[in-house]
């Protein structure tokens, strides 16, 4: 396996049950320092008029990292009381 290093020049933000676009990023690094947690991906009102709708979710295992690609206006959130999941913008395109 080839190792690689990713230099990130933005600050990570703790996700919560308040929706976040993570600085309108298309690509987001998710990191989990606690127990396994579900990250919910939702559309915004402009994507689906009326209300935000769940577009999908990711189950992030304890101690793991994952880079996801999402629409810039889609939001990420975790369940109430979860404080160990962090999101960092690693790319904005378009």
Residue pairs with C-beta under 8 A, 6 or more apart in sequence:
6 29
6 90
8 29
8 88
8 90
10 23
10 88
10 89
10 90
11 88
12 29
12 31
12 86
12 87
12 88
13 20
13 22
13 86
13 87
13 88
14 83
14 84
14 85
14 86
15 39
15 76
15 77
15 78
15 82
15 85
15 86
15 87
16 77
16 78
16 82
16 83
17 77
17 78
17 79
17 80
17 82
18 77
19 42
19 52
19 75
19 76
19 77
20 75
20 76
20 77
20 87
21 44
21 72
21 73
21 74
21 75
21 76
22 28
22 76
22 87
22 88
22 89
23 89
23 92
24 72
24 73
24 92
25 70
25 72
25 89
25 90
25 91
25 92
26 69
26 70
26 71
26 72
26 91
26 92
26 93
26 94
27 67
27 68
27 69
27 70
27 89
27 90
27 91
27 92
27 93
28 67
28 68
28 70
28 76
28 87
28 88
28 89
28 90
29 65
29 66
29 67
29 87
29 88
29 90
30 39
30 58
30 60
30 65
30 66
30 67
30 68
30 76
30 85
30 86
30 87
31 64
31 65
31 85
31 86
31 87
31 88
32 60
32 61
32 62
32 63
32 64
32 65
32 84
32 85
32 86
33 62
33 63
33 84
33 85
33 86
34 62
34 82
34 83
34 84
34 85
35 62
35 84
36 59
36 60
36 61
36 62
37 59
37 60
37 78
37 79
37 82
37 84
37 85
38 57
38 58
38 59
38 60
38 78
38 79
39 57
39 58
39 59
39 60
39 76
39 77
39 78
39 85
40 54
40 57
40 76
40 77
40 78
41 54
41 55
41 56
41 57
41 58
41 68
41 70
41 74
41 75
41 76
42 52
42 53
42 54
42 55
42 74
42 75
42 76
42 77
43 52
43 53
43 55
43 71
43 73
43 74
44 52
44 73
44 74
44 75
45 51
45 52
46 73
47 53
47 71
47 73
47 74
52 75
55 74
58 66
58 68
60 66
60 85
67 90
70 76
72 92
72 94
76 87
78 85
